[in-house]
């Protein structure tokens, strides 16, 4: 995600309970669709590679939990 020059993303984002529950339901539906179609392992593999590359490019802090 890119931001206009000089603009940083917000440090905190707040959701109302209803907004959070709607977001959670949408995420669960997306996860279930990935599971049902057999795509979840592929997405997880891509996510792993993105994290590795981000760490090597010093975009992310090293993970502490061994992942």
RAVENFEN-V596155 format. One record per pair of residues at least 24 apart in sequence whose C-alpha atoms are under 10 Angstrom apart, sorted by sequence separation. I is the first residue (numbers start at 1). J is the second residue. If there is no record, write none. Layout:
<<I,J> <I,J>>
//
This chain:
none
//
